[in-house]
Every structure is written in C-alpha cells, then in structure tokens.
C-alpha cells in the first residue's frame, strides 16, 4: 500500500480513490482561457489540474487562476527551479519537477524548503526522454535507469525530511513504462502518478494509455492517473474515467455493456447502443446497462447488468437484472428503457 | 509457452505471431455482403474471420464464401452441434463451440469426430453469460467457474485424443476476464483466444479491450485476439493492431508518438499529428514517427523515434533518431517530413 500525501484539499495514495488529472493546453498566461478550460474539465470529472510554467509571467498568472477554480493546481516546471518557487508562492498546490533537468541537489533543496514551509507537494516526474546523462550511458533507456533517476532524487527529498511527494516514471513505450513502475514499487512506497508519455493521437494514445495504465491498475499500482493525448484535455478525462471503469477500480455514471453485432443481429444495434450511451450521459447513478442484439441470448448473457434491452425483428425485451420486464415494439425500445431507468432514480 | 495448433493455413500458439481476428456482422446467408466485408477486413490486417451460423442455410453459405476469401473461416455455433458438423463439411477451418450450450459429451464427441477426420480445429469458447447451471450455483460468476467450465470441456477433447483446440474464457468484466485467463494458464498450455466480451461501443469497448487484452499480452498470455465492439468490424481490426502495437508484441505500419499539447505548444499540434497519422497509413514500414510541439525538448524527448518533427512559432525542426536534420518553415513541415520518410523507402 502506498503512503498518503496531500495535494491541496485532495489526498492521494493509500486507500484513497485513484485521482483523475489532466493538463491544460492553453497558454497559462491567458488566465481567461485557462480558467475556462479548467472549469470544463472539472465538470467532466477532472480532480487535479496541471499547467505549464515556462516563465515568470505564467507563474504569476497562477495567482489569478486559483481563486476562480475549485480543484488543486500543479505547476509543471522544467529547467528553472526559481519558477517552481514562484509558482508555489502564487498558490500552486504542488510542483512537478524533472530530475533530468532541474539541476541537482542544491536547486532541488531550494524548492523543497519553500514547499515544506508552505505545505505544498512535489511530484518527481522522471521521463525516458530526459534522463540524466550518466544513467543513460550506464543503463540505456531501461527500467533500471528510470528507477535509479527517481530514487536518486528521492534521496535528496528524504535527506531533508521532505515526505509530501509522489513519483511518476513515464516512457512512450508501454512495456517499458509498466516494467519501470513495477520495479519502482520494490524500492519505495511513494504514491504514484501513472501515465504513458507522448502516447499519441486520440485513437492510438487512448489505446496505449489504456494498455499501460490499465495493466498497472489491475496490479494495484497507481494512485493518480493522467492520460496524455495529442488532443483536447477533455478527451483525456473521458479516457481516464473509461480506464478506471474498465479496470474496475472506480466508476462514474453509467457503464454500457453491448454485444458485438453478428449474423444473428436483427436490429440496428450500433445506432441503438450509441443512442443509449448518449442518453445515459445525464444519468449520474453508477449502473450497468446492457444493449443486446439477440432476444434469445441477450437477457441471460447480460444478467449481471442492472437494466437492459434485447432487440430482434421489430420487437424488443426490457429486462432488469436478467429478469424480463416486458416486451415492446422496437421503436419504443429506447424510450421505454430510459423510462425504466429514470423511474428508479 | 502455449502449444501450437493449426487453423487452416495459420498456426496459432507457441512462438507464432499473435493473430488478429474479427467476426462478420453481416447475415452469413448473404454471401455477397459477407465476402465483401471479409475482403475489407483482410486488407486491414484481419488474419482469421468468424461468422455466425444460426441455421443450415448459413452453414451451407460457407461453401460459397470460402472460395472467395484467403483467410481461414471459423463457424460460430450455439446450441446445435449438427450445425458445427455441417459448417466443417462446408469448409470451415474451425468451429467455435460453447460448453454452456452445446449439450454435453455425446454432442461434443460427434463434432470432434468430424473435426479430427477433416483436420479442423475447435475453439472451446467459455462465456460468463452462458455458464453451466451447476458451476454457476457452486461458484457464481467467478474465475473458478469459468476455468472449470473450460477444463471440463477439455477433458472430453483429451479423452478422445483431440488436440487441435484453443480456448477462450470471456467475461464483460475486465478484472474477471484477466483473472480467469491467468488462472487457466496454471492448468493448461492450450493456445488462448483472448478478448473481453460485450465490451461496448467503439469508445468504451476499445478502452475495455485495451485494458483487458493488453494486461494479458504484457504477461505473455494470448495467442490470438479479438476486440469485440458494438461497431463495424473494421474498427475491431484497427483497435486490435493498436493493442498489439501498444503492448509491444507486434507492429503494423507506422507508430506515431506525439506529445500532449501544453502551455508551451506554439503550433497546432493536434491537427499536425492527425495529418501525419493519416498520411502514414500508406507507409508500410514498421517505423516510429514523433510529432512534438516543442523545439527545445522535442528532438531529445523523442530520440528513440526513427523520424520526427518538432514545431514552434512558425518554424520546425526535422530530426532522425534524435539528430536534427534541418530547420524548415511550419507550412513545409508536413511535406518535408513525408519526403524524408519516403526517401528512405
């Protein structure tokens, strides 16, 4: 079990729910756009937000952003430890620093001093693309090198008794990412921020993130997740909740179970399932709804679902927990299903 | 290591590549539509195709379909063992039977006799929705029940020395699916057809399949995969190759690595990455292409990529294996990248 740390008003690690986070792709200096994006992400279930802090103007903008949002904000820092300090002084609940480019013990300790004084958290974010040179030449881009980079940084944190930290160890290769996180858990109980870096476009990036983050979650590894997509961050939140739901560790809203269409299917199941999914976006109970294309096998195969429909040749069956409730015409299937679900609210 | 079996001209198991399969959603009796769909799927990388065989007319249609396709065809059978026999007699390379509904030893043995005589394969396809009643009441819907259902059926196959079989053990719950496959490998070295059943719509079904199939592949489990989506089967093939690529077990074409956009990004990276992905659909070499939004970090972070671009403020860098090749204007970035990739063909 990982340790628990505090990022603003959110606890991460231990038995806490696995937290969903994303990163703004707005210019942080543009406070209006950044706040608007964060509020859209909050509404979709984003629990922690990160922003890039490339300069002092961006660090200063944080003080204008924070009063307008309700979730903790993390400042993403590369190269310049002074920006990490400014970001915390302007209200960032945490800073992400990269051991590969923050510049050694002295700079790190200056960041830690401010973080400790102000009760802020630190993420040590190792990335396969920016490993220290000596580790690279000794080990190449391997799980060993990634873990050593993290542990070396943690020694600095521990040496000054700074314990409010979490760790990420990301690579764009999924097997390497999974291997590195697993290896790290043998050396540390720090809470883990889990993700695959530079995962790619919405299509491929979602798959890579699902394979990598999902494999780790199924092994009990991961305390907060970020899906990195070359896409709007809203897509990252959708994918993150999908992965948490799939891995069975957390749920948000309705889970749709639907059978693949086959030669036995006698209704337009693809359209029906898509419409059920869309209508259920407004149902906030954590239920499972089955959309099956076969009146013979459907109710039985989906008996674990809370509600379901099975359609065939013009008629459909409504069922609840595998028990058939009634038979309706195909064109009433969708409205009757939603009526049944909403009646139980 | 799993055993090797033969499905038509394709070997499955052992050190063979993990095979990609899908299932037609056409009416199998409609030979023209079914053949057209199979040929589309073949072109996308489908290596084995399954069709539903709900009646004798469908079983007969198989004899017209097979001469027009080049990949092995598997007949999907429920309830009626006679349809399995007819399908094989009409040329099916394998039949999928469900221990929960095929009707016991006697019927199974009749199927096996024909399969053995004709050199056909059998998939024992256990499904959490159609478990035998006694297993259900003894164990509930658990990994134990699923594995016992499979092993009970395998005893019948082994008792008549039939060994050209593979096994699937699917549930719509991802953690249950993964647990069941892992448990099964402790009891048998049969090659495994891996998938998550009733996974859902394209969006959620892809994520569930990636988490479940991906987690198993990363542990070395799985010899052939099927992504089940409530979507056109073309989507299943795209997702299957995506999962194989992400898990690092097989590649087809170009893998795009692209960084998430952030406050440092100064070009329209989402559009650029999507366009690179689309243009690379016609590149059949197995290469990695990086699309990065930062001229400072980009080339270094993506040094494992074969080719890459990093864009910023009107200009971009082209790089190869982390080495900068040249600087170009942003509007030439895409054409120059493709020129560099194609020059190496």
Contacts between the chains, C-beta under 8 A, distances in Angstrom:
chain1	res1	chain2	res2	distance
A	23	B	260	6.3
A	23	B	262	5.8
A	24	B	262	7.3
A	24	B	263	6.3
A	25	B	260	7.1
A	25	B	261	3.8
A	25	B	262	5.7
A	25	B	263	7.0
A	25	B	265	6.5
A	26	B	263	6.3
A	27	B	263	5.3
A	28	B	263	4.3
A	29	B	263	7.8
A	34	B	263	7.9
A	51	B	263	5.9
A	52	B	262	4.4
A	52	B	263	3.2
A	52	B	264	5.0
A	53	B	263	7.7
A	54	B	263	6.7
A	54	B	264	5.2
A	58	B	263	6.6
A	76	B	262	7.1
A	78	B	297	7.2
A	127	B	301	6.9
A	128	B	304	7.8
A	129	B	297	7.3
A	129	B	300	6.0
A	129	B	301	3.0
A	129	B	302	6.5
A	129	B	303	6.8
A	129	B	304	8.0
A	130	B	297	7.1
A	130	B	300	6.5
A	130	B	301	6.2
A	141	B	304	6.6
A	172	B	257	5.0
A	172	B	302	7.7
A	172	B	304	7.4
A	173	B	248	6.6
A	173	B	304	7.7
A	174	B	214	7.5
A	174	B	218	7.6
A	174	B	246	4.9
A	174	B	247	6.3
A	174	B	248	6.3
A	175	B	218	6.3
A	175	B	247	6.8
A	175	B	248	4.3
A	178	B	218	5.9
A	197	B	259	7.6
A	197	B	301	8.0
A	198	B	257	4.7
A	198	B	258	6.1
A	198	B	259	4.8
A	198	B	260	7.6
A	198	B	290	7.2
A	198	B	292	7.6
A	198	B	301	6.9
A	198	B	302	6.9
A	199	B	257	7.9
A	199	B	258	7.9
A	199	B	260	7.8
A	200	B	255	7.7
A	200	B	256	4.9
A	200	B	257	6.0
A	200	B	258	5.1
A	200	B	273	7.2
A	200	B	277	7.8
A	201	B	256	6.2
A	201	B	258	6.3
A	201	B	270	8.0
A	201	B	273	5.2
A	201	B	274	5.8
A	201	B	277	5.3
A	203	B	238	7.5
A	203	B	242	7.1
A	203	B	277	7.5
A	204	B	242	5.6
A	204	B	245	7.7
A	204	B	246	7.6
A	204	B	255	7.4
A	204	B	256	6.2
A	204	B	277	7.4
A	205	B	258	7.5
A	206	B	206	6.8
A	206	B	207	6.5
A	206	B	210	7.5
A	207	B	206	6.6
A	207	B	210	4.7
A	207	B	214	7.9
A	207	B	239	6.7
A	207	B	242	4.0
A	207	B	243	5.9
A	207	B	246	5.3
A	208	B	242	7.8
A	208	B	246	4.3
A	210	B	206	7.5
A	210	B	207	4.8
A	210	B	210	3.5
A	210	B	211	5.0
A	210	B	214	6.6
A	210	B	246	8.0
A	211	B	210	5.0
A	211	B	211	7.0
A	211	B	214	3.1
A	211	B	215	7.5
A	211	B	217	7.9
A	211	B	218	7.2
A	211	B	243	6.2
A	211	B	246	4.2
A	211	B	247	5.6
A	212	B	214	7.6
A	212	B	246	7.2
A	214	B	174	7.6
A	214	B	207	8.0
A	214	B	210	6.6
A	214	B	211	3.1
A	214	B	212	7.6
A	214	B	214	6.1
A	214	B	215	5.9
A	215	B	211	7.5
A	215	B	214	5.9
A	215	B	215	4.3
A	215	B	218	5.1
A	217	B	211	7.9
A	218	B	174	7.6
A	218	B	175	6.3
A	218	B	178	5.9
A	218	B	211	7.2
A	218	B	215	5.1
A	228	B	259	7.5
A	228	B	260	4.2
A	229	B	260	5.9
A	230	B	258	3.9
A	230	B	259	6.7
A	230	B	260	6.1
A	230	B	261	6.5
A	230	B	269	5.9
A	230	B	270	5.6
A	230	B	273	4.4
A	230	B	274	8.0
A	230	B	291	7.0
A	231	B	260	8.0
A	231	B	270	5.8
A	232	B	270	7.2
A	233	B	260	7.9
A	236	B	260	7.5
A	238	B	203	7.5
A	239	B	207	6.7
A	242	B	203	7.1
A	242	B	204	5.6
A	242	B	207	4.0
A	242	B	208	7.8
A	243	B	207	5.9
A	243	B	211	6.2
A	245	B	204	7.7
A	246	B	174	4.9
A	246	B	204	7.6
A	246	B	207	5.2
A	246	B	208	4.3
A	246	B	210	8.0
A	246	B	211	4.3
A	246	B	212	7.2
A	247	B	174	6.3
A	247	B	175	6.8
A	247	B	211	5.6
A	248	B	173	6.6
A	248	B	174	6.3
A	248	B	175	4.3
A	255	B	200	7.7
A	255	B	204	7.4
A	256	B	200	5.0
A	256	B	201	6.2
A	256	B	204	6.3
A	257	B	172	5.0
A	257	B	198	4.7
A	257	B	199	7.9
A	257	B	200	6.0
A	258	B	198	6.1
A	258	B	199	8.0
A	258	B	200	5.1
A	258	B	201	6.3
A	258	B	205	7.5
A	258	B	230	3.9
A	259	B	197	7.7
A	259	B	198	4.8
A	259	B	228	7.5
A	259	B	230	6.7
A	260	B	23	6.3
A	260	B	25	7.0
A	260	B	198	7.6
A	260	B	199	7.9
A	260	B	228	4.2
A	260	B	229	5.9
A	260	B	230	6.1
A	260	B	231	8.0
A	260	B	233	7.9
A	260	B	236	7.5
A	261	B	25	3.7
A	261	B	230	6.5
A	262	B	23	5.8
A	262	B	24	7.3
A	262	B	25	5.7
A	262	B	52	4.4
A	262	B	76	7.1
A	263	B	24	6.3
A	263	B	25	7.0
A	263	B	26	6.3
A	263	B	27	5.3
A	263	B	28	4.2
A	263	B	29	7.8
A	263	B	34	7.9
A	263	B	51	6.0
A	263	B	52	3.2
A	263	B	53	7.7
A	263	B	54	6.6
A	263	B	58	6.6
A	264	B	52	5.0
A	264	B	54	5.2
A	265	B	25	6.5
A	269	B	230	5.9
A	270	B	230	5.6
A	270	B	231	5.9
A	270	B	232	7.2
A	273	B	200	7.2
A	273	B	201	5.2
A	273	B	230	4.4
A	274	B	201	5.9
A	277	B	200	7.8
A	277	B	201	5.4
A	277	B	203	7.6
A	277	B	204	7.4
A	290	B	198	7.3
A	291	B	230	7.0
A	292	B	198	7.7
A	297	B	78	7.2
A	297	B	129	7.3
A	297	B	130	7.1
A	300	B	129	6.0
A	300	B	130	6.6
A	301	B	127	6.9
A	301	B	129	3.0
A	301	B	130	6.2
A	301	B	198	6.9
A	302	B	129	6.5
A	302	B	172	7.8
A	302	B	198	6.9
A	303	B	129	6.9
A	304	B	128	7.8
A	304	B	129	8.0
A	304	B	141	6.6
A	304	B	172	7.4
A	304	B	173	7.8
